Amino acid sequence: MRIDVVTLFPEMVAHAVGFGVTGRAHERGLWQLGVWNPRDFARDNHRTVDDRPYGGGPGMVMLPGPLSEAIAAVRKAHADAGTTRSWVVHLTPAGAPLTHGRVVELSRDANAGYVLIAGRYEGIDERLVAREVDEEIAIGDFVVSGGELPALMLIDAIARQLPGALNGAESAAQESFVDGLLDCPHYTRPETYDGMAVPPVLLSGNHAEIARWRGMQALRRTWERRPELLASATLTREQREWLAEARKAAENG
C-alpha cells in the first residue's frame, strides 16, 4: 500500500510517521510514503499557493492549480508503481466522520494508492474538490491549523490494521470500536496502586468470567460515555443481557 500526502509541510509528515506502530509497519515494507509540496508546482517566482477569497472575508484560500498538478504527479507515481487505483481524500471538518469501519475498508486494499490532501488557511478552492477529490473525511467536529495532523491520524489508523503491523495478532481485533463499542478498562502491575486494587476477577484465572466482565464493562462504558454508539451496534442476546445488567448496576451506583 502506498500513501501520499500533499502538504505545505512535508517534513512534518515524513518525520512523524517514523515512530511507533506506523513507523514499524513502514520499516517492514507494509506501506510506502510519499510527500508532495504544492509549492513545487506553483508557476510564479514566489511559489504562490494561496490567494484572497472571492467575496471577501478573513484568511486565504489555497489555489486549485498547484494542488491539481501535485495530485497529477502523485497519480503518475502510483501508476508507475503499479498501484490499482489512486483514491484522493481531502481531510476537512466538512467531511464524513471517520469510523473504525471505514478505516478497515481503506486498509483492505493492499495495492491501493491513497492521496491525502492536507489543506491550510481557510481551505482549498471548491473547484479542486469537485474535480479531484473522491472522498472527504473529518477526524472530529473541531478545527485545527491544517490537514497534516488529521492525515497522520488517518495514516496511523490504517497502518495498524495492516497484517503484520502489530506484534500481537489479536491486538487489532480487541481494540475499541471493533465491535462498535468502547474498550473495557485495563490494568497491570502492581495489584494495588495508591490504595486502588485491580478487580478480583482479573486475578482469578477464569477466562470465561474475565471475558464476561470485560464485555460488561465495555457495554457499561459505552452506555455511560457514548450511548449513541449502541444504536448501530449489533448485540447478541447475551450482550443485551449484559447491557441490562450494566444499566442496572449504573442506576444502583
Backbone as CSV, one residue per row, in Angstrom:
resi,resn,N_x,N_y,N_z,CA_x,CA_y,CA_z,C_x,C_y,C_z
1,MET,0.841,-1.192,0.000,0.000,0.000,0.000,0.876,1.241,0.000
2,ARG,0.422,2.241,-0.764,1.161,3.495,-0.810,0.240,4.635,-0.399
3,ILE,0.750,5.513,0.464,0.002,6.682,0.907,0.850,7.916,0.623
4,ASP,0.290,8.853,-0.126,0.983,10.091,-0.446,0.212,11.258,0.174
5,VAL,0.949,12.212,0.713,0.341,13.367,1.353,0.768,14.627,0.603
6,VAL,-0.209,15.400,0.186,0.049,16.700,-0.442,-0.041,17.747,0.657
7,THR,1.082,18.372,0.981,1.160,19.221,2.159,2.194,20.324,1.973
8,LEU,1.941,21.456,2.604,2.925,22.532,2.615,4.049,22.266,3.606
9,PHE,3.898,21.230,4.428,4.912,20.890,5.426,5.290,19.407,5.321
10,PRO,5.949,19.032,4.220,6.293,17.621,4.017,7.192,17.060,5.109
11,GLU,8.087,17.887,5.662,8.985,17.395,6.706,8.213,16.989,7.949
12,MET,7.142,17.708,8.243,6.307,17.400,9.406,5.724,16.000,9.292
13,VAL,5.209,15.683,8.112,4.606,14.367,7.902,5.665,13.275,7.891
14,ALA,6.726,13.495,7.132,7.768,12.470,6.987,8.401,12.123,8.329
15,HIS,8.568,13.123,9.184,9.176,12.876,10.492,8.226,12.120,11.409
16,ALA,6.950,12.514,11.431,6.010,11.959,12.405,5.700,10.485,12.164
17,VAL,5.720,10.041,10.911,5.343,8.654,10.636,6.445,7.664,10.986
18,GLY,7.563,8.144,11.450,8.671,7.245,11.762,8.610,6.608,13.130
19,PHE,7.562,6.883,13.887,7.502,6.401,15.265,6.422,5.337,15.449
20,GLY,6.611,4.519,16.487,5.584,3.588,16.931,5.188,2.560,15.892
21,VAL,3.921,2.163,15.965,3.394,1.130,15.080,3.488,1.564,13.619
22,THR,3.177,2.835,13.358,3.222,3.334,11.979,4.627,3.227,11.398
23,GLY,5.614,3.649,12.185,6.993,3.562,11.728,7.450,2.138,11.538
24,ARG,7.053,1.265,12.460,7.434,-0.145,12.348,6.820,-0.778,11.099
25,ALA,5.559,-0.465,10.834,4.910,-1.001,9.639,5.598,-0.487,8.371
26,HIS,6.049,0.759,8.416,6.760,1.319,7.267,8.099,0.622,7.076
27,GLU,8.807,0.382,8.158,10.094,-0.314,8.081,9.931,-1.733,7.559
28,ARG,8.820,-2.358,7.870,8.563,-3.728,7.428,8.064,-3.792,5.995
29,GLY,7.921,-2.633,5.363,7.501,-2.600,3.972,6.014,-2.824,3.766
30,LEU,5.217,-2.653,4.825,3.782,-2.872,4.708,3.087,-1.713,3.998
31,TRP,3.704,-0.559,4.028,3.167,0.589,3.300,4.310,1.529,2.959
32,GLN,4.114,2.342,1.924,5.122,3.306,1.493,4.543,4.715,1.583
33,LEU,5.427,5.682,1.842,5.020,7.067,1.997,5.607,7.947,0.899
34,GLY,4.785,8.873,0.426,5.262,9.924,-0.458,4.739,11.261,0.048
35,VAL,5.551,12.303,-0.015,5.110,13.638,0.387,5.373,14.608,-0.757
36,TRP,4.414,15.496,-0.984,4.461,16.389,-2.134,4.068,17.785,-1.682
37,ASN,4.916,18.751,-1.999,4.655,20.131,-1.639,4.052,20.868,-2.827
38,PRO,2.820,21.387,-2.707,2.225,22.100,-3.847,3.031,23.320,-4.288
39,ARG,3.893,23.850,-3.417,4.738,24.971,-3.834,5.663,24.564,-4.983
40,ASP,6.013,23.288,-5.035,6.890,22.818,-6.107,6.192,22.833,-7.463
41,PHE,4.864,23.019,-7.454,4.113,23.021,-8.701,3.546,24.402,-9.029
42,ALA,3.894,25.396,-8.205,3.489,26.771,-8.482,4.309,27.309,-9.652
43,ARG,3.718,28.185,-10.424,4.356,28.629,-11.662,4.925,30.043,-11.596
44,ASP,4.836,30.695,-10.445,5.388,32.041,-10.342,6.664,32.013,-9.505
45,ASN,7.409,33.100,-9.519,8.691,33.153,-8.821,8.555,33.054,-7.310
46,HIS,7.397,33.437,-6.810,7.192,33.413,-5.357,6.618,32.081,-4.866
47,ARG,6.400,31.152,-5.787,5.850,29.830,-5.449,4.526,29.990,-4.679
48,THR,3.652,30.808,-5.212,2.399,31.141,-4.539,1.420,29.971,-4.575
49,VAL,0.817,29.674,-3.425,-0.144,28.578,-3.343,-1.482,29.036,-2.774
50,ASP,-1.647,30.341,-2.493,-2.883,30.814,-1.894,-3.183,32.225,-2.384
51,ASP,-4.442,32.619,-2.189,-4.849,33.970,-2.575,-6.091,34.339,-1.756
52,ARG,-6.477,35.624,-1.840,-7.625,36.106,-1.088,-8.915,35.475,-1.616
53,PRO,-9.886,35.229,-0.759,-11.136,34.601,-1.208,-12.030,35.573,-1.966
54,TYR,-12.668,35.096,-3.030,-13.694,35.888,-3.688,-14.842,36.107,-2.709
55,GLY,-15.402,37.293,-2.733,-16.484,37.619,-1.828,-16.018,38.239,-0.541
56,GLY,-14.698,38.293,-0.365,-14.151,38.901,0.838,-14.144,37.945,2.014
57,GLY,-13.683,38.436,3.140,-13.596,37.626,4.340,-12.168,37.426,4.773
58,PRO,-11.991,36.874,5.980,-10.641,36.711,6.512,-9.907,35.538,5.884
59,GLY,-8.607,35.531,6.036,-7.815,34.382,5.642,-7.571,34.292,4.149
60,MET,-6.926,33.200,3.778,-6.574,32.941,2.394,-7.116,31.562,1.999
61,VAL,-7.194,31.337,0.694,-7.685,30.072,0.153,-6.605,29.471,-0.736
62,MET,-6.393,28.157,-0.622,-5.374,27.505,-1.438,-5.809,27.441,-2.890
63,LEU,-4.893,27.788,-3.788,-5.156,27.818,-5.219,-5.375,26.403,-5.766
64,PRO,-6.282,26.247,-6.732,-6.513,24.908,-7.283,-5.389,24.415,-8.187
65,GLY,-4.703,25.334,-8.881,-3.699,24.919,-9.854,-2.561,24.086,-9.290
66,PRO,-1.806,24.600,-8.302,-0.700,23.813,-7.744,-1.148,22.491,-7.127
67,LEU,-2.307,22.503,-6.490,-2.814,21.261,-5.895,-3.154,20.242,-6.978
68,SER,-3.788,20.720,-8.062,-4.153,19.811,-9.139,-2.925,19.184,-9.786
69,GLU,-1.890,19.990,-9.982,-0.674,19.449,-10.592,0.047,18.494,-9.644
70,ALA,-0.009,18.772,-8.350,0.595,17.859,-7.379,-0.129,16.521,-7.397
71,ILE,-1.454,16.562,-7.440,-2.241,15.322,-7.478,-1.945,14.542,-8.751
72,ALA,-1.820,15.239,-9.869,-1.486,14.565,-11.129,-0.139,13.863,-11.036
73,ALA,0.820,14.516,-10.392,2.143,13.897,-10.222,2.055,12.659,-9.342
74,VAL,1.219,12.719,-8.307,1.047,11.547,-7.442,0.399,10.413,-8.220
75,ARG,-0.629,10.734,-9.010,-1.297,9.693,-9.803,-0.304,9.001,-10.746
76,LYS,0.579,9.777,-11.342,1.579,9.179,-12.231,2.526,8.279,-11.441
77,ALA,2.933,8.737,-10.245,3.805,7.914,-9.407,3.114,6.617,-9.028
78,HIS,1.810,6.697,-8.748,1.057,5.487,-8.428,1.021,4.533,-9.621
79,ALA,0.750,5.092,-10.787,0.703,4.253,-11.986,2.049,3.594,-12.259
80,ASP,3.126,4.353,-12.081,4.466,3.794,-12.305,4.784,2.695,-11.297
81,ALA,4.209,2.811,-10.081,4.467,1.809,-9.043,3.540,0.608,-9.155
82,GLY,2.559,0.674,-10.078,1.678,-0.464,-10.285,0.505,-0.552,-9.324
83,THR,0.164,0.557,-8.665,-0.999,0.527,-7.778,-2.273,0.420,-8.604
84,THR,-3.302,-0.197,-8.012,-4.527,-0.469,-8.751,-5.414,0.752,-8.900
85,ARG,-5.275,1.716,-8.003,-6.101,2.912,-8.089,-5.470,4.022,-7.255
86,SER,-5.841,5.260,-7.569,-5.453,6.409,-6.765,-6.732,7.006,-6.189
87,TRP,-6.859,6.984,-4.878,-8.060,7.463,-4.206,-7.696,8.738,-3.447
88,VAL,-8.312,9.860,-3.849,-7.962,11.160,-3.296,-8.877,11.498,-2.128
89,VAL,-8.264,11.766,-0.979,-9.003,12.066,0.245,-8.637,13.464,0.713
90,HIS,-9.647,14.275,0.951,-9.451,15.616,1.495,-9.804,15.583,2.974
91,LEU,-8.850,15.928,3.846,-9.095,15.972,5.284,-9.713,17.321,5.620
92,THR,-10.963,17.319,6.058,-11.679,18.563,6.310,-12.786,18.334,7.332
93,PRO,-13.060,19.314,8.201,-14.177,19.181,9.143,-15.520,19.029,8.448
94,ALA,-15.595,19.389,7.153,-16.836,19.260,6.401,-17.059,17.848,5.870
95,GLY,-16.103,16.952,6.093,-16.214,15.599,5.583,-17.045,14.691,6.457
96,ALA,-17.180,13.449,6.010,-17.886,12.440,6.791,-17.020,12.014,7.972
97,PRO,-17.609,11.823,9.145,-16.813,11.406,10.308,-16.100,10.079,10.048
98,LEU,-14.838,10.025,10.398,-14.066,8.792,10.236,-14.491,7.772,11.277
99,THR,-14.749,6.557,10.823,-15.142,5.467,11.718,-14.166,4.310,11.600
100,HIS,-14.214,3.439,12.584,-13.351,2.257,12.530,-13.674,1.417,11.297
101,GLY,-14.962,1.310,10.984,-15.344,0.523,9.817,-14.740,1.065,8.539
102,ARG,-14.720,2.392,8.392,-14.136,2.977,7.183,-12.628,2.769,7.159
103,VAL,-11.976,2.848,8.301,-10.540,2.595,8.380,-10.226,1.177,7.903
104,VAL,-11.005,0.218,8.369,-10.785,-1.175,7.970,-10.963,-1.324,6.465
105,GLU,-11.990,-0.683,5.912,-12.204,-0.752,4.459,-11.007,-0.197,3.704
106,LEU,-10.489,0.935,4.149,-9.343,1.541,3.468,-8.090,0.680,3.577
107,SER,-7.967,-0.067,4.649,-6.756,-0.868,4.881,-6.755,-2.179,4.104
108,ARG,-7.897,-2.589,3.583,-8.007,-3.922,2.988,-7.461,-4.015,1.570
109,ASP,-7.329,-2.890,0.882,-6.824,-2.912,-0.489,-5.314,-2.694,-0.459
110,ALA,-4.569,-3.792,-0.442,-3.112,-3.713,-0.293,-2.438,-3.021,-1.472
111,ASN,-3.097,-3.006,-2.627,-2.498,-2.401,-3.820,-3.008,-0.991,-4.084
112,ALA,-3.723,-0.443,-3.119,-4.292,0.896,-3.321,-3.232,1.968,-3.166
113,GLY,-3.494,3.109,-3.808,-2.683,4.297,-3.605,-3.582,5.417,-3.117
114,TYR,-3.299,5.930,-1.937,-4.119,6.993,-1.363,-3.396,8.330,-1.462
115,VAL,-4.160,9.357,-1.820,-3.639,10.714,-1.903,-4.376,11.532,-0.844
116,LEU,-3.666,11.929,0.197,-4.278,12.694,1.272,-3.941,14.171,1.097
117,ILE,-4.959,14.995,0.961,-4.749,16.438,0.793,-4.846,17.103,2.165
118,ALA,-3.742,17.678,2.595,-3.690,18.382,3.875,-3.784,19.876,3.596
119,GLY,-4.981,20.414,3.671,-5.190,21.821,3.372,-4.693,22.728,4.484
120,ARG,-4.611,23.997,4.166,-4.195,25.027,5.147,-5.057,26.271,4.925
121,TYR,-4.834,27.265,5.746,-5.542,28.543,5.657,-7.048,28.324,5.865
122,GLU,-7.888,29.051,5.094,-9.337,28.908,5.234,-9.865,27.660,4.531
123,GLY,-9.029,27.031,3.727,-9.456,25.856,2.987,-8.866,25.865,1.588
124,ILE,-9.410,25.005,0.724,-8.942,24.927,-0.652,-10.090,25.267,-1.596
125,ASP,-9.747,25.733,-2.775,-10.745,26.126,-3.768,-11.704,24.954,-4.029
126,GLU,-13.006,25.237,-3.944,-14.011,24.178,-4.067,-13.987,23.499,-5.429
127,ARG,-13.520,24.194,-6.437,-13.455,23.583,-7.765,-12.448,22.448,-7.806
128,LEU,-11.388,22.561,-7.012,-10.416,21.469,-6.901,-11.070,20.261,-6.247
129,VAL,-11.858,20.518,-5.224,-12.578,19.425,-4.552,-13.510,18.728,-5.531
130,ALA,-14.270,19.515,-6.296,-15.245,18.944,-7.223,-14.587,18.099,-8.313
131,ARG,-13.415,18.509,-8.766,-12.787,17.832,-9.896,-11.867,16.684,-9.486
132,GLU,-11.267,16.772,-8.318,-10.189,15.837,-7.992,-10.458,14.918,-6.797
133,VAL,-11.305,15.337,-5.884,-11.432,14.619,-4.612,-12.478,13.511,-4.713
134,ASP,-12.114,12.322,-4.238,-13.027,11.181,-4.217,-13.788,11.066,-2.902
135,GLU,-13.196,11.577,-1.832,-13.812,11.404,-0.512,-13.310,12.495,0.419
136,GLU,-14.214,13.003,1.256,-13.839,13.966,2.277,-14.059,13.334,3.646
137,ILE,-13.040,13.424,4.500,-13.074,12.776,5.811,-12.800,13.796,6.896
138,ALA,-13.593,13.725,7.957,-13.391,14.562,9.142,-12.917,13.695,10.293
139,ILE,-11.881,14.141,10.974,-11.391,13.428,12.151,-12.271,13.719,13.359
140,GLY,-12.877,14.898,13.405,-13.746,15.256,14.520,-14.416,16.583,14.260
141,ASP,-15.313,16.947,15.132,-16.042,18.210,14.992,-15.259,19.341,15.647
142,PHE,-14.105,19.623,15.082,-13.262,20.711,15.567,-12.338,21.134,14.436
143,VAL,-11.685,22.256,14.609,-10.819,22.807,13.568,-9.389,22.864,14.080
144,VAL,-8.450,22.405,13.261,-7.028,22.540,13.562,-6.395,23.402,12.475
145,SER,-5.137,23.732,12.635,-4.486,24.699,11.752,-4.256,24.173,10.343
146,GLY,-4.263,22.878,10.170,-4.034,22.314,8.849,-4.387,20.846,8.831
147,GLY,-4.343,20.244,7.635,-4.740,18.858,7.489,-3.659,17.847,7.799
148,GLU,-2.473,18.311,8.205,-1.379,17.365,8.438,-1.670,16.412,9.601
149,LEU,-2.130,16.957,10.726,-2.410,16.096,11.876,-3.553,15.125,11.575
150,PRO,-4.677,15.566,10.987,-5.692,14.592,10.584,-5.156,13.539,9.612
151,ALA,-4.294,13.941,8.672,-3.718,12.974,7.736,-2.865,11.953,8.475
152,LEU,-2.089,12.404,9.438,-1.260,11.494,10.225,-2.116,10.532,11.038
153,MET,-3.219,11.029,11.571,-4.117,10.160,12.327,-4.724,9.088,11.427
154,LEU,-5.107,9.484,10.211,-5.661,8.505,9.276,-4.604,7.481,8.873
155,ILE,-3.390,7.941,8.622,-2.309,7.017,8.269,-2.070,6.013,9.392
156,ASP,-2.004,6.500,10.619,-1.771,5.615,11.753,-2.896,4.596,11.894
157,ALA,-4.140,5.055,11.740,-5.282,4.159,11.877,-5.257,3.061,10.815
158,ILE,-4.879,3.427,9.587,-4.809,2.437,8.512,-3.633,1.497,8.716
159,ALA,-2.471,2.051,9.044,-1.251,1.249,9.133,-1.369,0.154,10.192
160,ARG,-2.006,0.449,11.324,-2.094,-0.549,12.384,-3.037,-1.698,12.040
161,GLN,-3.848,-1.513,10.988,-4.735,-2.592,10.548,-4.069,-3.526,9.534
162,LEU,-2.908,-3.133,9.022,-2.255,-3.958,8.014,-1.691,-5.220,8.651
163,PRO,-1.875,-6.366,8.029,-1.348,-7.623,8.581,0.159,-7.526,8.814
164,GLY,0.590,-7.835,10.029,1.998,-7.782,10.375,2.429,-6.494,11.041
165,ALA,1.507,-5.517,11.144,1.881,-4.232,11.747,1.987,-4.338,13.258
166,LEU,1.082,-5.092,13.870,1.069,-5.239,15.317,1.766,-6.532,15.706
167,ASN,2.514,-6.489,16.788,3.230,-7.684,17.233,2.280,-8.767,17.710
168,GLY,1.151,-8.372,18.309,0.157,-9.333,18.767,-0.925,-9.504,17.722
169,ALA,-1.161,-10.729,17.289,-2.128,-10.968,16.216,-3.534,-10.550,16.605
170,GLU,-3.854,-10.601,17.916,-5.203,-10.283,18.352,-5.368,-8.827,18.765
171,SER,-4.297,-8.053,18.742,-4.362,-6.696,19.258,-5.401,-5.858,18.537
172,ALA,-5.357,-5.860,17.198,-6.288,-5.034,16.436,-7.717,-5.515,16.590
173,ALA,-7.883,-6.822,16.766,-9.233,-7.381,16.872,-9.894,-7.071,18.201
174,GLN,-9.136,-6.631,19.197,-9.685,-6.399,20.519,-9.689,-4.922,20.907
175,GLU,-9.481,-4.038,19.954,-9.426,-2.619,20.253,-10.823,-2.017,20.316
176,SER,-10.864,-0.777,20.806,-12.123,-0.041,20.803,-12.695,0.040,19.400
177,PHE,-14.037,0.027,19.326,-14.814,0.236,18.117,-14.814,-0.952,17.167
178,VAL,-14.016,-1.994,17.421,-14.029,-3.148,16.529,-15.429,-3.742,16.475
179,ASP,-16.097,-3.846,17.634,-17.462,-4.353,17.680,-18.479,-3.240,17.869
180,GLY,-18.049,-2.000,17.610,-18.937,-0.865,17.740,-19.024,-0.294,19.134
181,LEU,-18.212,-0.813,20.053,-18.253,-0.375,21.446,-16.917,0.219,21.867
182,LEU,-16.947,0.979,22.949,-15.703,1.435,23.560,-15.007,0.263,24.230
183,ASP,-13.715,0.399,24.450,-12.949,-0.674,25.073,-13.228,-0.724,26.569
184,CYS,-12.960,-1.881,27.154,-13.109,-2.038,28.594,-11.889,-1.448,29.309
185,PRO,-11.963,-1.229,30.634,-10.786,-0.764,31.384,-9.687,-1.823,31.388
186,HIS,-8.440,-1.375,31.486,-7.298,-2.286,31.533,-6.462,-2.013,32.784
187,TYR,-5.807,-3.052,33.275,-4.995,-2.949,34.492,-3.703,-3.732,34.314
188,THR,-2.652,-3.306,35.036,-1.402,-4.045,35.065,-0.791,-3.919,36.459
189,ARG,0.419,-4.384,36.648,1.052,-4.354,37.957,1.341,-2.914,38.398
190,PRO,1.312,-2.650,39.706,1.087,-3.558,40.827,-0.410,-3.835,41.056
191,GLU,-0.694,-4.867,41.850,-2.087,-5.215,42.107,-2.814,-4.103,42.858
192,THR,-2.086,-3.383,43.696,-2.668,-2.242,44.406,-1.812,-1.014,44.137
193,TYR,-2.459,0.028,43.670,-1.766,1.273,43.368,-2.509,2.428,44.011
194,ASP,-1.792,3.136,44.900,-2.368,4.300,45.573,-3.696,3.955,46.238
195,GLY,-3.751,2.770,46.838,-4.946,2.329,47.546,-6.031,1.751,46.671
196,MET,-5.797,1.664,45.363,-6.802,1.140,44.437,-6.354,-0.230,43.938
197,ALA,-7.235,-1.234,44.106,-6.905,-2.615,43.766,-7.416,-2.988,42.387
198,VAL,-6.747,-3.933,41.747,-7.212,-4.497,40.492,-8.493,-5.285,40.766
199,PRO,-9.508,-5.200,39.908,-10.717,-6.011,40.113,-10.376,-7.488,40.288
200,PRO,-10.895,-8.127,41.326,-10.527,-9.522,41.633,-10.719,-10.486,40.473
201,VAL,-11.732,-10.278,39.633,-11.997,-11.219,38.552,-10.803,-11.327,37.605
202,LEU,-10.034,-10.251,37.449,-8.895,-10.279,36.539,-7.729,-11.082,37.096
203,LEU,-7.775,-11.370,38.382,-6.738,-12.175,39.030,-7.176,-13.620,39.208
204,SER,-8.404,-13.938,38.797,-8.982,-15.249,39.101,-8.458,-16.367,38.221
205,GLY,-8.010,-16.029,37.024,-7.596,-17.066,36.091,-8.757,-17.714,35.371
206,ASN,-9.968,-17.299,35.652,-11.166,-17.842,35.000,-11.422,-17.030,33.728
207,HIS,-10.993,-17.569,32.597,-11.031,-16.805,31.358,-12.448,-16.479,30.907
208,ALA,-13.383,-17.391,31.173,-14.764,-17.131,30.793,-15.326,-15.955,31.592
209,GLU,-15.054,-15.946,32.895,-15.540,-14.849,33.729,-14.842,-13.532,33.396
210,ILE,-13.556,-13.618,33.061,-12.822,-12.412,32.665,-13.419,-11.837,31.392
211,ALA,-13.707,-12.706,30.405,-14.307,-12.245,29.153,-15.678,-11.630,29.409
212,ARG,-16.436,-12.243,30.295,-17.761,-11.709,30.615,-17.641,-10.344,31.291
213,TRP,-16.711,-10.210,32.223,-16.516,-8.936,32.920,-16.095,-7.844,31.934
214,ARG,-15.166,-8.173,31.052,-14.704,-7.193,30.078,-15.826,-6.773,29.145
215,GLY,-16.623,-7.732,28.712,-17.737,-7.404,27.845,-18.746,-6.500,28.520
216,MET,-19.031,-6.800,29.776,-19.985,-5.990,30.525,-19.443,-4.585,30.760
217,GLN,-18.153,-4.498,31.067,-17.537,-3.186,31.286,-17.528,-2.353,30.008
218,ALA,-17.277,-2.993,28.859,-17.299,-2.279,27.586,-18.692,-1.733,27.302
219,LEU,-19.704,-2.558,27.546,-21.076,-2.109,27.336,-21.438,-0.971,28.285
220,ARG,-21.047,-1.134,29.542,-21.378,-0.097,30.521,-20.683,1.219,30.178
221,ARG,-19.410,1.142,29.802,-18.669,2.354,29.466,-19.281,3.033,28.238
222,THR,-19.652,2.231,27.252,-20.265,2.796,26.052,-21.597,3.457,26.390
223,TRP,-22.397,2.801,27.208,-23.691,3.354,27.586,-23.535,4.658,28.368
224,GLU,-22.519,4.726,29.213,-22.314,5.921,30.034,-21.691,7.073,29.242
225,ARG,-20.764,6.748,28.325,-19.989,7.797,27.665,-20.418,8.092,26.233
226,ARG,-20.796,7.060,25.496,-21.166,7.233,24.086,-22.423,6.416,23.775
227,PRO,-23.546,6.724,24.410,-24.744,5.898,24.224,-25.223,5.835,22.781
228,GLU,-24.892,6.846,21.978,-25.346,6.839,20.595,-24.750,5.687,19.790
229,LEU,-23.603,5.160,20.254,-22.982,4.041,19.551,-23.821,2.774,19.629
230,LEU,-24.601,2.655,20.690,-25.399,1.443,20.881,-26.489,1.320,19.828
231,ALA,-26.901,2.441,19.245,-27.970,2.404,18.254,-27.560,1.631,17.005
232,SER,-26.267,1.665,16.668,-25.793,0.978,15.469,-24.999,-0.285,15.772
233,ALA,-24.767,-0.569,17.058,-24.009,-1.773,17.431,-24.890,-3.010,17.311
234,THR,-24.323,-4.078,16.796,-25.038,-5.354,16.704,-24.718,-6.172,17.950
235,LEU,-25.709,-6.358,18.808,-25.504,-7.037,20.083,-26.150,-8.411,20.065
236,THR,-25.460,-9.384,20.618,-26.030,-10.708,20.783,-27.028,-10.696,21.940
237,ARG,-27.756,-11.775,22.080,-28.698,-11.868,23.199,-27.971,-11.732,24.520
238,GLU,-26.805,-12.384,24.617,-26.040,-12.305,25.862,-25.549,-10.881,26.100
239,GLN,-25.126,-10.216,25.039,-24.674,-8.833,25.193,-25.813,-7.921,25.634
240,ARG,-27.012,-8.166,25.110,-28.159,-7.367,25.541,-28.442,-7.589,27.027
241,GLU,-28.249,-8.824,27.453,-28.421,-9.110,28.878,-27.348,-8.403,29.687
242,TRP,-26.105,-8.410,29.182,-25.021,-7.693,29.864,-25.336,-6.204,29.968
243,LEU,-25.881,-5.651,28.879,-26.217,-4.238,28.886,-27.288,-3.934,29.923
244,ALA,-28.269,-4.809,30.013,-29.311,-4.612,31.026,-28.703,-4.643,32.425
245,GLU,-27.756,-5.560,32.644,-27.094,-5.631,33.949,-26.256,-4.381,34.197
246,ALA,-25.563,-3.905,33.146,-24.733,-2.716,33.288,-25.591,-1.501,33.629
247,ARG,-26.722,-1.386,32.971,-27.628,-0.271,33.262,-28.137,-0.354,34.702
248,LYS,-28.477,-1.548,35.110,-28.969,-1.721,36.476,-27.876,-1.380,37.486
249,ALA,-26.649,-1.847,37.200,-25.536,-1.554,38.111,-25.263,-0.062,38.169
250,ALA,-25.345,0.625,37.002,-25.092,2.063,36.977,-26.154,2.823,37.760
251,GLU,-27.407,2.380,37.605,-28.500,3.038,38.329,-28.361,2.856,39.835
252,ASN,-27.777,1.721,40.207,-27.598,1.444,41.651,-26.293,2.003,42.194
253,GLY,-25.534,2.673,41.329,-24.274,3.277,41.767,-23.147,2.309,41.818
